[in-house]
Structures are given as C-alpha cells and as structure tokens.
Amino acid sequence: MTQKPHKTRNALLAHLLRFRQTLLRDPLKFQAFKSMTAMGILAAPFILLDKPFMGVSLTLGALAGTLADNPDHPKGRVKTILLTVIVFGFASVFVELLYPFPYIFAGALVFFTVLFVLAGGMGERYRGVSFGGLLVAVYTMLGFEISPEPYYQPLLLTGGNLFYGLLSLIVLYTNPRRPLEEQLANGFRALSSYFQLKSRLFPSEAKDQEYLRNQLAMVNVRVIAALESSKATLNSFAGAGMPKEQIEPYLRRFMMLQELHERATSSHDRYEVLSNKPEQIELIEGLGQVTRQLGEACTKVADHLLTHLPYRFDKSLNWVISALWSHARSVEVNGNNTIDLLMSNIEQSLRALQELSDPNQTALLPRLHKDGRSIWERFKSQLSFTHPRMRYAIRLAGCMLIGYAIIQYFQLEKGEWVLLTSLFVCQPSYGETRRKLFERVLGTFTGVLIGIPLIQLLPTKGGEILLLIGCSYAFFYYNKLNYAISVIYVTIFVLAAFNLISGAGMALMWPRLMDTVIGAVLAIIMVRFLWPDWQAKKLPMLLSTALWNNTQYFKAIMKGYEEGKAEDDLDYRIARRAAHKADNSVVMAWGYMKVEPKKSRQFQELGFTMTYLNHALLSYLSALGAHRSHSDQFGDQVRQVARQALEQLQCAAQALKGERPGEEPISGTNLLEYIRALQQSAKGIMSQQLTVYIK
C-alpha cells in the first residue's frame, strides 16, 4: 500500500520534468507559458470578484509588456521595465487627458506616433518599448468610455505591464544567461535548416539548382538575423560587466557558429556537374548524408544550450568521413580536387562540433563589433525624408490620423479597432504590409467564426477565464511562428474579454470585422501611394551594394591568404557579415517583389535569377574564406587572377551606380551578364588558389 503513493509521486515528478524540458527546449513555448501565467494570475481573481474591467485591463497591459520584451542582461531588463512603465503610463495618461478634445488629440496623435516610431529606430530595446507605447495608447482609447474613472486605465495597463516585467525578471534571475542561450540556439537551429536543405544538392540536377539556391538564400536570411541578435545580446551582457569566465563559453559558441556558417555557405563547384559523374554518385550521396548529420548535430547543440543537458558528439561521424576519404581515393578523378575540398570542408565542420564537447578547450576572446554612436546620433540619423524609418513613421501617422477622422466623422462604435489594425498591418515596406493585411483580415474573420460558438459553449466565468488564458498562450506561441494563426487566437481573446466586461462580445462581431478591413485598407493605401518603395527600382542599387560588400569581403580573404589568419579577425568578420547582410537585402527584395502590383513585377524573373547568382557568387567567396587558414602559398599567377576578379567586382559596382565616366547606370537584363561574369571569376580564383593548397 505504501509503494503505490510513492510510484504515483515518482510518475508525477517524471511528467513535470518532461514538461520542464519541453518548455526549455522551445523558447516560443517558454515565452508563451510565462506570458500566459502572468495574464492568468492577473485576470482570474478580478473576474471571479465581478471586476472584469480591472482584470482585462491588467492582462492587456501584460500583453503589451510581453510584445515590448527583448533578450537582455538582467540589468538591461530592469532598465527596460522602468522605461516601459514610464512610456506606457505617459501614453495612457495622454489619451485620457486629450481624447475629449478631437482636434488637439488628432495633432498630438500624429506627433507622438512619429516620435515613437523614430525612437524605435534607436535600438532593439527602444523598438519594443515604442511599439508597446502606441499599443497601450490604442487600448486606452478602446476602454475610454467604459472606464469607471480616468485614472483606472493608466494604473491598470501600467500595472499589468509591471507585473509581467517583474515576473519575467524573477524567471530570468533563475538563469541569467537564458537570453544568450536562446539567441545562440536560434542560430544553431537556423544553421541546421541550412545544412538540411543543402544536403539536397548531393546529388542534384541542373534544373533544380536555381530553386535550391534561392531557398538556401531565404534560409540564410534567418541565419544572419540570428547571428545579429546573438551579437547584440553578447554585447549587452559584456557591457553589463559579465565576468570573462562566464561569457567565454558563449562567445566561443558564437565564433563556432560563424565558422560553421561560412563553411555551410561555401560552394566549390557546380553540384549538378559533380552529380553527373557515375563513378562519384555514391560518394556524393555520402556527402549529402554527412551534411544532413551536420544539421542534426547543430540541433543537438541548440538543445544542449537550452536544456543544459550534456552535448555528446556522434563519434561515428568520424568513421563515416574516414570511409568517404577511402572511397574518394578509390574513385579519384585526375585533375579534379573538388571532392577533396568538399570533404576537407565537411571534416573541418565536424572537428569544430567535436571540439565543443571538449571541456579542456580554450579560446581567445575576440572583439565584437558594436554600434559606437550615441542615442542622439542614432535618432538624428533618421531625421530625413529619404530615411526609411522616417517614411514609415509618417505613413503610420497618416493611417492614425485618417483612421481617427473616419471614427469621428461616422461616429463608429469601438472604431478604435481601425487604429489597432493599422498599427499592426502598416509595415516599412509594401510587401510586408500586404502580407500582414491578408494575414490580419483572414485571422480576424476566422477568429470571429470560431470565437462566437466557443463563447456560447462556455457561458460561465470559469469557462471564459480558461478561454482567455488558453488563447493568450496560443497567441504568444504563434506570434512569431505564424501570424495569421496568432490573429485567430487574439481575436477570440478580445471577444471573450469584452463579453466578460459588458456581455457585448457577440455584438462586436460585425463592427470588428468592418473596422479590421478599414484599418488594413488604410495601411495598404498609405504604403502604396506615399513613397512606394518598389523593389524593381531598388534592385540595381541593392545589387551594387552587394557587389561592393563582396569586394571588401574578397579583399579581406586575400589578406588572410597573404598574411595568414589573424587571431582576432574582427575586420574580416565585419566584411563577411556586411556581404551576407547585403545578400539578404537582395533576397528580401525579390521576396517582396512577388506581391507588388503587376507593373512593378516586370523584373520578378530577373530578381529570381539575381538572387540565385549573387548567392552563388557569395558561396564561392565563402569557400575561399573557409580555407584561408590552411594555405601558405600565394603564387603570382593566383595573385594576378585575384586582382582581375577584384577589378571586375569594383567595375560592376560602379557601373550599377552610374559612377563610371560616360556610362549610364546598368538596369534590366544587363545585370545578368555582370553577375554571371563575376560568378565565373570568383569560381576561377577559388579553383586556382585551392588547387595550390591541395597540391
């Protein structure tokens, strides 16, 4: 009899441990659970005590606080909490004081919208806080008429945000390095996706090359974004005085992530050529399998970072690579060293992952690049009508002003949903705005259709509290995963909340749908006609920037070959990161081009080819960079070819800008000829230099 409770207790503990590991392994679930807990604690007591307005207002403040959150050191998190309390309180008080005076309020709304958006351009922390401030202002408008007293909403919305911030801070102090671990884990998981996708090139056919290269370029956007976030978080922790012995393991993993990324993006030859040789097909398939396993190893590193479970390198991979080397020697093709280069590249990647599990490994602490500008300098740099952030601020302010005018003129009940929709839908580019428009409208309509029967099925307070809490978890989980699905859940959340406050959740159905459509249409019109940034017009300049940054990357690589790899290669890493960020800009321009008006999509096919060719060019340069530490020979012949390739890169960048005397800027299909020529030059210099190394 005494053993049964003991077994039950052990089983319960095992379930709790598995649940904890599930949350730790998935940062989205961890964040969603944390936010849901805060909102549940805030909402349930007040709703059960027949004070639903207070409960819902507190949860809305916590929701805004969650959206304003950002990965930071505990000291930085304290600053963010204080900043959100000040900004949210100011935004809510501003609405309470000026909302009864339409003309004054309209002018102030425009001014503060522009101010908040520009403030968000000063850094990641300010971006979240400024968006949260605008969100709190709209929430205050929504509750203005039903608030018992003018001071209720400023106190409740700010209080909800403060409660979430303090809960988040307590959780953070249980593991202060969690933000670092999450950012690095995101990087390793994105790189894992890159390896998994690249494995499909081994083997592959010619007709698949452009599609796979473009898909790799799209995944590369995620990898670079994760690297940038990791660097910013590392700088935050270093700036907060984190001891060297604590930051060193994370910095070592960050450097390894960069090295693995350079090797992953490397191309040594055309994959369809390698795949078409019958004597090499088994070897190519083996390389594909090892590349997939590299992706799996990166996922294990991410899990290790998040769960603190031991990382174990799969030593069987060493046996596999040895077998592939033996097979390569048995099918050696005279004069072709590409397979050796590919296998050397993969072997170095495996070695880096194996060294991660070595507790005795030490590493130099290299410098990290950081933005040295002051806050005022960053703010001042945006004060121009040509700056994208200023244009976005004016577009959003225009949406707010016109939306508010529509509300006043037609006396729309709860018309503030128009402003809320515009706030979420209006984005810096037409492509982003159009995507958000469809996702927002689709999610709202679906949420209404699902929410109404759910509210009828759960008529009790307890049922609606569970619905609120469940929808809050789903909203935060899907917010970065699938925006349309997250909108479904937040719509159900809103319907349930207003049903609790006034019993009018059902009555909000049609007004909410209409206001959503109006707000979304306002956003798309503003982006469509006020400084439209059609990607076809930007493509030559983006490509010119990409070629210029490729040139600087090429110079840094050649410097490494001539002088040897530096212990702290900050300049090299800056050049490499700039080249990849410029490549990402070309990729995103092509992605946005697909949803632009028909007349602006005339270069869509060209953009597709540009994305493929520029990423291929960068891949050949990455192959050069990946092997730069192994070569101590740099012959005159190779030096001459390198100079020729650099000259072509520089001439192409100048020609695209129209900086060459007597020449017009290049546009249209002539871009293709430049990129193809440059791609072949890069491939040629890579082949010649690395052949010297192999021999």
C-alpha positions in Angstrom: 0.0 0.0 0.0 2.9 2.4 0.8 4.5 1.8 -2.6 1.6 3.0 -4.6 1.7 6.7 -3.5 5.5 6.5 -3.9 5.1 5.3 -7.5 2.4 7.9 -8.2 4.7 10.7 -6.8 7.6 9.5 -9.0 5.4 9.4 -12.1 4.2 12.9 -11.4 7.8 14.1 -10.9 8.8 12.5 -14.2 5.9 14.2 -16.0 6.9 17.5 -14.5 10.5 17.1 -15.6 9.4 16.2 -19.1 7.1 19.2 -19.2 10.0 21.4 -18.0 12.4 20.1 -20.6 9.7 20.7 -23.3 9.4 24.3 -22.3 13.2 24.8 -22.0 13.8 23.2 -25.4 11.4 25.5 -27.2 11.9 29.3 -26.5 8.5 30.1 -28.0 6.7 27.7 -25.7 8.7 29.1 -22.7 7.8 32.7 -23.5 4.1 31.8 -24.2 3.9 29.9 -20.9 5.5 32.8 -19.0 3.1 35.3 -20.5 0.1 33.1 -20.0 1.0 32.6 -16.3 1.2 36.4 -15.8 -2.1 37.1 -17.6 -3.8 34.3 -15.8 -2.7 35.5 -12.3 -3.9 39.0 -13.2 -7.2 38.1 -14.8 -8.7 35.3 -12.8 -9.1 36.9 -9.3 -10.7 40.1 -10.6 -13.0 38.4 -13.0 -14.2 36.0 -10.2 -14.7 39.0 -8.0 -17.0 40.6 -10.6 -14.4 43.2 -11.6 -13.8 42.1 -15.2 -12.8 45.6 -16.4 -9.8 45.6 -14.0 -8.8 42.0 -14.9 -9.0 42.5 -18.6 -7.1 45.9 -18.4 -4.3 44.3 -16.4 -4.0 41.5 -18.9 -3.8 44.0 -21.8 -1.0 45.8 -20.0 0.8 42.4 -19.6 0.2 41.7 -23.3 1.8 45.0 -24.3 4.7 44.4 -21.9 5.3 41.0 -23.5 5.4 42.4 -27.0 7.8 45.1 -25.8 10.2 42.5 -24.2 13.6 41.8 -25.7 16.5 39.5 -24.9 18.8 41.3 -22.5 21.0 41.0 -19.4 19.1 41.3 -16.1 20.5 44.8 -15.6 19.2 45.8 -19.1 15.9 44.1 -18.3 15.5 46.3 -15.2 16.1 49.4 -17.4 13.5 48.1 -19.9 10.9 47.6 -17.2 11.4 51.1 -15.9 11.3 52.5 -19.4 8.0 50.7 -20.3 6.4 51.9 -17.0 7.2 55.5 -17.9 6.3 55.2 -21.6 3.1 53.2 -21.1 2.0 55.4 -18.3 2.6 58.5 -20.4 0.8 57.0 -23.4 -2.3 56.1 -21.3 -2.4 59.5 -19.5 -2.0 61.3 -22.8 -5.1 59.6 -24.2 -7.2 60.1 -21.0 -6.4 63.9 -21.0 -6.7 64.7 -24.7 -9.3 62.2 -26.0 -12.3 64.5 -25.2 -10.7 67.2 -27.5 -10.7 65.8 -31.0 -8.6 68.4 -32.8 -5.9 68.7 -30.2 -5.9 64.9 -29.8 -5.5 64.4 -33.6 -2.5 66.7 -33.8 -0.9 65.1 -30.7 -1.6 61.6 -32.1 0.3 62.4 -35.3 3.3 63.9 -33.4 3.7 61.1 -30.9 3.3 58.4 -33.5 6.2 59.9 -35.5 8.2 60.4 -32.3 7.6 56.8 -31.0 8.5 55.2 -34.4 11.7 57.2 -34.7 12.6 56.3 -31.1 12.1 52.7 -32.0 14.8 53.1 -34.6 17.5 53.7 -32.0 17.8 50.1 -31.0 16.0 46.8 -30.3 15.1 47.8 -26.7 13.5 51.1 -27.8 11.7 49.5 -30.8 9.8 47.2 -28.5 9.0 49.9 -25.9 7.9 52.4 -28.5 5.6 49.9 -30.2 4.2 48.9 -26.8 3.5 52.6 -26.0 1.5 53.0 -29.2 -0.4 49.8 -28.4 -1.2 51.0 -24.9 -2.5 54.3 -26.3 -5.0 52.4 -28.6 -6.0 50.1 -25.7 -6.8 53.2 -23.6 -8.9 54.6 -26.4 -10.9 51.3 -26.6 -11.6 51.4 -22.9 -12.1 55.2 -22.6 -15.9 55.1 -22.5 -16.3 52.1 -20.2 -13.5 53.0 -17.7 -15.1 53.8 -14.3 -12.5 56.6 -13.6 -9.9 58.4 -15.7 -7.1 57.1 -13.6 -8.1 53.5 -13.9 -6.5 52.7 -17.2 -3.2 54.4 -16.7 -2.8 52.5 -13.4 -4.1 49.1 -14.7 -2.4 49.0 -18.0 0.9 50.1 -16.5 0.4 47.8 -13.5 -0.2 44.8 -15.8 3.0 45.6 -17.7 4.9 46.0 -14.4 3.6 42.7 -13.1 4.7 40.8 -16.2 8.1 42.6 -16.1 8.7 41.6 -12.5 7.7 38.0 -13.1 9.9 37.9 -16.2 12.8 39.3 -14.2 12.3 36.7 -11.4 12.3 33.9 -14.0 15.4 35.5 -15.6 17.3 35.5 -12.3 16.9 31.8 -12.0 19.0 31.5 -15.1 20.5 35.0 -16.0 22.2 33.6 -19.1 19.0 32.3 -20.7 18.7 35.2 -23.3 22.2 34.3 -24.6 21.3 30.6 -24.8 18.1 31.3 -26.6 19.7 33.6 -29.2 22.6 31.2 -29.9 20.2 28.2 -30.0 18.1 30.1 -32.6 21.3 30.5 -34.7 22.2 26.8 -34.5 18.7 25.8 -35.4 18.6 28.1 -38.4 22.0 26.8 -39.5 20.7 23.2 -39.0 17.9 24.1 -41.5 20.5 25.4 -43.9 22.5 22.2 -43.7 19.4 20.0 -44.1 18.4 22.0 -47.2 21.9 22.0 -48.7 22.1 18.2 -48.4 19.5 18.1 -51.2 22.3 19.3 -53.5 24.1 16.0 -53.0 23.2 14.8 -55.6 21.1 17.2 -57.7 20.2 18.0 -61.3 20.8 21.2 -63.2 17.1 22.1 -63.3 17.0 22.1 -59.5 19.9 24.5 -58.9 18.2 27.8 -59.1 15.3 26.8 -56.9 17.5 25.2 -54.3 20.0 28.1 -54.3 17.1 30.6 -53.8 15.7 28.5 -51.0 19.2 28.5 -49.4 19.4 32.2 -49.8 16.0 32.6 -48.0 17.2 30.3 -45.1 20.4 32.3 -45.0 18.3 35.4 -44.1 17.2 33.6 -40.9 20.8 32.6 -40.0 22.2 36.1 -40.4 19.3 37.5 -38.4 20.1 35.0 -35.6 23.8 35.9 -35.8 23.0 39.6 -35.4 20.7 39.0 -32.5 23.3 36.8 -30.8 26.0 39.5 -31.3 23.7 42.2 -29.9 22.9 40.1 -26.8 26.6 39.2 -26.3 27.4 42.9 -26.4 24.6 43.6 -23.9 26.0 41.0 -21.4 29.6 42.2 -21.9 28.5 45.8 -21.4 26.7 44.8 -18.2 30.0 43.6 -16.7 29.5 39.8 -17.1 32.7 38.1 -15.9 35.1 36.8 -18.5 34.9 33.2 -17.4 31.1 33.3 -17.7 30.9 34.9 -21.1 33.8 32.9 -22.7 31.8 29.7 -23.4 29.0 31.6 -25.2 31.5 33.7 -27.2 33.3 30.5 -28.2 30.0 29.0 -29.4 29.2 32.3 -31.3 32.6 32.1 -33.1 32.0 28.5 -33.9 28.5 29.3 -35.3 30.1 31.9 -37.6 32.8 29.5 -38.8 30.2 26.7 -39.4 28.0 29.2 -41.3 30.9 30.2 -43.6 31.6 26.5 -44.3 27.9 25.8 -44.8 27.5 28.6 -47.4 30.7 27.5 -49.3 30.5 26.2 -52.9 33.4 24.5 -54.5 31.9 23.6 -57.9 28.6 23.3 -59.7 26.7 20.5 -57.9 25.0 19.2 -61.0 28.4 18.6 -62.6 29.6 16.6 -59.6 26.3 14.6 -59.5 26.5 13.7 -63.2 29.7 11.6 -62.9 28.6 7.9 -62.4 31.9 6.9 -60.6 31.2 9.6 -57.9 27.5 9.2 -57.3 27.9 7.0 -54.2 30.4 9.5 -52.8 28.2 12.4 -53.5 25.3 10.7 -51.7 27.6 10.0 -48.8 28.4 13.7 -48.6 24.7 14.5 -48.6 24.2 12.1 -45.7 27.0 13.7 -43.7 25.7 17.2 -44.4 22.3 16.1 -43.0 24.0 14.8 -39.9 25.8 18.1 -39.5 22.4 19.7 -39.4 21.3 17.2 -36.7 24.4 17.9 -34.7 23.6 21.7 -34.8 20.2 20.9 -33.5 21.8 18.9 -30.6 24.0 21.9 -29.8 20.8 24.1 -29.7 19.1 21.6 -27.3 22.3 21.5 -25.1 22.3 25.3 -24.8 18.6 25.4 -23.9 18.3 22.4 -21.6 21.9 22.2 -20.1 21.8 18.5 -20.9 25.3 17.2 -21.9 26.2 17.6 -25.5 27.6 14.4 -27.0 29.3 14.5 -30.4 28.4 11.4 -32.5 31.8 9.9 -33.0 30.5 7.6 -35.7 30.7 10.6 -38.0 34.5 10.4 -37.8 34.3 6.8 -39.1 31.9 7.9 -41.9 34.2 10.7 -43.1 37.2 8.3 -43.0 35.2 5.8 -45.1 34.4 8.6 -47.6 38.0 9.5 -47.8 38.9 5.9 -48.6 36.2 5.7 -51.2 37.3 9.0 -52.7 40.8 7.7 -53.2 39.5 4.6 -54.9 37.5 6.7 -57.5 39.9 9.6 -57.8 39.4 11.6 -61.0 42.7 13.0 -62.4 43.0 16.8 -62.1 39.8 17.2 -60.1 40.3 18.2 -56.5 36.8 19.5 -55.8 35.8 16.3 -53.9 38.8 16.7 -51.7 37.9 20.3 -51.0 34.3 19.4 -50.2 35.4 16.7 -47.8 38.0 18.8 -46.2 35.4 21.5 -45.6 32.9 19.0 -44.0 35.7 17.4 -42.0 36.6 20.8 -40.5 32.9 21.4 -39.6 32.8 18.1 -37.8 36.0 18.9 -36.0 34.6 22.2 -34.8 31.5 20.4 -33.4 33.6 17.7 -31.8 35.8 20.4 -30.0 32.6 21.8 -28.5 32.3 18.7 -26.3 36.0 19.1 -25.1 35.9 20.7 -21.6 39.6 21.5 -21.8 39.4 23.6 -24.9 40.2 27.3 -24.5 39.7 30.1 -26.9 40.9 33.6 -27.4 38.2 36.1 -26.5 37.9 38.1 -29.8 36.3 41.5 -30.1 32.7 42.0 -31.2 31.6 44.9 -33.4 29.2 47.3 -31.8 27.4 50.5 -32.8 29.5 53.2 -31.2 27.0 56.0 -31.9 25.2 57.8 -29.1 21.4 57.6 -28.7 21.1 61.1 -30.0 23.3 60.4 -33.1 21.2 57.3 -33.9 18.0 59.3 -33.5 19.3 62.3 -35.6 20.4 60.0 -38.4 16.7 59.3 -39.1 15.6 62.9 -39.4 15.4 62.9 -43.2 12.5 62.3 -45.6 14.8 59.9 -47.5 15.3 57.7 -44.4 13.1 54.5 -44.5 12.3 54.9 -40.8 11.1 58.5 -41.2 8.9 57.5 -44.2 7.5 54.6 -42.2 6.7 56.9 -39.2 4.9 59.4 -41.5 2.9 56.6 -43.2 1.8 55.1 -39.8 1.0 58.6 -38.5 -1.1 59.2 -41.7 -3.0 55.9 -41.0 -3.7 57.0 -37.4 -4.9 60.5 -38.5 -7.2 59.3 -41.3 -8.5 56.4 -39.2 -9.3 58.8 -36.3 -11.0 61.1 -38.7 -13.2 58.3 -40.0 -14.1 57.3 -36.4 -15.1 60.9 -35.6 -17.0 61.6 -38.8 -19.0 58.3 -38.9 -19.2 58.0 -35.1 -18.1 54.4 -35.3 -18.7 52.5 -32.1 -15.4 50.9 -30.9 -13.9 52.3 -34.1 -10.5 52.3 -32.4 -10.2 48.8 -33.9 -9.4 50.7 -37.1 -6.3 52.2 -35.5 -5.3 49.0 -33.8 -5.4 47.2 -37.2 -3.4 49.9 -38.9 -0.8 49.8 -36.1 -0.2 46.0 -36.7 -0.6 46.0 -40.5 1.3 49.1 -41.6 4.9 48.0 -42.1 8.0 49.7 -43.5 7.6 48.0 -47.0 4.7 47.3 -49.3 5.5 43.6 -49.4 5.4 43.3 -45.6 2.3 45.4 -45.3 0.4 43.3 -47.9 1.4 40.1 -46.2 0.2 41.4 -42.9 -3.0 42.7 -44.4 -4.1 39.2 -45.7 -3.0 37.5 -42.5 -4.8 40.0 -40.3 -8.0 40.0 -42.2 -8.0 36.2 -42.6 -7.2 35.7 -39.0 -9.8 38.1 -37.8 -12.6 36.6 -39.9 -11.6 33.1 -38.8 -11.3 34.1 -35.1 -14.8 35.6 -35.2 -16.3 32.5 -36.8 -14.6 30.2 -34.2 -15.0 32.6 -31.2 -18.7 33.0 -31.3 -19.7 29.4 -30.8 -16.9 28.9 -28.3 -18.3 31.7 -26.1 -21.7 30.2 -26.4 -20.3 26.8 -25.3 -18.5 28.3 -22.3 -21.1 30.7 -20.8 -19.6 30.6 -17.2 -16.9 32.8 -15.9 -14.6 29.9 -15.2 -15.0 28.7 -18.8 -14.3 32.2 -20.2 -11.3 32.6 -18.0 -9.9 29.3 -19.3 -10.6 30.5 -22.9 -8.8 33.8 -22.2 -5.7 32.0 -20.7 -5.6 29.4 -23.5 -5.9 32.0 -26.2 -3.2 34.1 -24.6 -0.8 31.1 -24.7 -1.6 30.3 -28.3 -1.3 33.9 -29.4 2.2 34.3 -28.0 3.3 30.9 -29.3 2.2 31.6 -32.8 3.0 35.3 -32.9 6.5 34.7 -34.4 5.7 31.3 -35.9 2.5 32.0 -37.9 1.0 35.5 -37.7 -2.4 34.6 -39.2 -2.9 31.8 -36.6 -1.9 34.2 -33.8 -4.5 36.7 -35.0 -7.2 34.0 -34.8 -6.4 33.5 -31.1 -6.1 37.1 -30.2 -9.5 37.8 -31.9 -11.1 35.1 -29.7 -9.3 36.6 -26.7 -10.8 40.0 -27.4 -14.3 38.7 -28.0 -14.2 36.7 -24.7 -12.7 39.8 -22.9 -15.5 42.2 -24.0 -18.1 39.5 -23.4 -16.9 39.4 -19.8 -16.8 43.2 -19.4 -20.1 44.1 -20.9 -21.7 40.9 -22.3 -21.3 42.5 -25.7 -18.7 40.2 -27.2 -21.3 38.9 -29.7 -22.3 42.5 -30.7 -18.7 43.3 -31.5 -18.6 40.7 -34.3 -19.6 42.8 -37.3 -18.1 46.1 -36.2 -14.8 44.3 -35.5 -14.7 42.8 -39.0 -15.6 46.1 -40.7 -13.0 48.0 -38.6 -10.4 45.4 -39.4 -11.0 45.8 -43.2 -10.9 49.6 -42.9 -7.7 49.7 -40.9 -6.0 47.2 -43.2 -7.1 49.0 -46.4 -5.8 52.3 -44.9 -2.4 50.8 -44.3 -2.0 49.3 -47.8 -3.2 52.6 -49.4 -0.7 54.6 -47.4 2.2 52.3 -48.3 1.0 52.1 -51.9 0.9 55.8 -52.7 3.1 57.6 -50.1 6.8 56.9 -51.1 6.2 53.5 -52.6 9.4 51.5 -52.4 9.1 49.2 -55.5 11.8 46.6 -55.3 12.4 46.7 -59.1 13.6 50.3 -58.8 15.8 49.4 -55.8 17.3 46.2 -57.3 20.3 47.9 -59.1 21.3 49.8 -56.0 20.9 46.8 -53.8 22.9 44.7 -56.2 25.6 47.4 -56.3 25.8 47.4 -52.6 26.0 43.6 -52.6 28.9 43.7 -55.1 30.7 46.4 -53.2 30.5 44.4 -50.0 31.5 41.2 -51.8 34.6 43.2 -53.0 35.5 44.1 -49.4 35.0 40.5 -48.3 37.2 39.3 -51.2 39.9 41.8 -50.1 39.7 40.5 -46.5 40.0 36.9 -47.8 43.0 37.7 -49.9 44.7 39.5 -47.0 44.2 36.3 -45.0 45.9 34.3 -47.6 48.9 36.7 -47.9 49.3 37.5 -44.2 47.8 34.4 -42.5 44.7 34.1 -40.4 44.7 36.6 -37.6 44.0 35.5 -34.0 41.3 38.2 -33.7 40.0 38.7 -37.2 37.4 41.4 -36.4 37.9 43.2 -39.7 37.4 40.0 -41.6 34.2 39.2 -39.7 32.9 42.7 -40.3 33.5 42.4 -44.0 31.9 38.9 -44.2 28.8 40.0 -42.2 28.3 43.1 -44.4 28.5 40.8 -47.5 25.9 38.5 -46.2 23.6 41.3 -45.0 23.7 42.8 -48.5 23.0 39.5 -50.0 20.0 39.2 -47.7 18.7 42.6 -48.9 18.7 41.3 -52.5 16.9 38.1 -51.3 14.2 40.1 -49.4 13.8 42.5 -52.4 13.0 39.5 -54.6 10.6 38.1 -52.0 8.7 41.4 -51.7 8.7 41.9 -55.5 6.4 38.8 -55.8 3.5 40.6 -54.1 3.8 44.0 -55.6 1.4 45.4 -58.3 1.8 43.7 -61.7 3.5 46.7 -63.4 6.1 46.6 -60.6 6.8 42.9 -61.1 8.3 43.2 -64.5 11.7 42.2 -63.2 10.4 39.4 -60.9 12.1 36.6 -63.0 15.2 38.8 -63.2 15.1 39.2 -59.4 14.9 35.4 -59.0 18.0 34.9 -61.2 19.8 37.8 -59.4 19.1 36.1 -56.0 20.5 32.8 -57.3 23.6 34.3 -58.9 24.5 36.7 -56.1 24.2 34.0 -53.5 26.2 31.6 -55.7 28.9 34.3 -56.0 29.0 34.8 -52.3 29.2 31.0 -51.8 32.3 30.8 -53.9 33.9 33.6 -51.9 32.9 31.8 -48.7 34.7 28.7 -49.9 37.9 30.8 -50.3 37.4 32.2 -46.9 36.8 28.8 -45.3 40.2 27.5 -46.5 42.2 30.7 -45.9 44.0 29.4 -42.8 45.4 26.3 -44.5 47.3 27.8 -47.4 50.8 29.2 -47.1 51.3 29.7 -50.8 50.0 32.6 -52.8 51.6 32.5 -56.3 52.0 35.3 -58.8 49.5 33.6 -61.1 46.8 33.4 -58.5 47.6 37.0 -57.3 47.0 38.2 -60.9 43.7 36.3 -61.2 42.7 37.8 -57.8 43.4 41.3 -59.0 41.4 40.7 -62.2 38.4 39.4 -60.1 38.6 42.4 -57.8 38.7 44.8 -60.7 35.6 43.2 -62.2 33.7 43.4 -58.9 34.6 47.1 -58.4 33.8 48.0 -62.0 30.4 46.2 -61.8 29.5 48.0 -58.5 30.5 51.4 -60.1 28.6 50.7 -63.3 25.4 49.8 -61.4 25.6 53.2 -59.6 26.4 55.0 -62.8 29.8 56.2 -61.4 31.9 55.2 -64.4 32.6 58.2 -66.7 30.4 58.3 -69.8 28.2 55.3 -68.7 24.6 55.2 -67.5 23.6 53.0 -64.5 23.0 49.4 -65.5 19.5 48.1 -65.4 17.4 45.3 -66.8 18.8 42.1 -68.2 22.4 43.6 -68.5 22.6 42.9 -64.7 22.7 39.2 -65.5 25.8 39.5 -67.7 27.7 41.2 -65.0 26.8 38.8 -62.3 27.4 35.7 -64.4 30.9 37.0 -65.3 31.7 37.8 -61.7 30.4 34.4 -60.6 32.8 32.7 -63.0 35.7 34.9 -61.9 35.1 34.0 -58.3 34.9 30.3 -59.1 38.1 30.6 -61.1 40.1 32.3 -58.4 38.8 29.8 -55.9 39.7 26.8 -58.0 43.2 28.0 -58.8 44.1 29.1 -55.2 42.7 26.0 -53.5 44.3 23.6 -56.1 47.7 25.1 -55.0 46.7 24.2 -51.4 45.7 20.7 -52.2 48.9 20.0 -54.2 
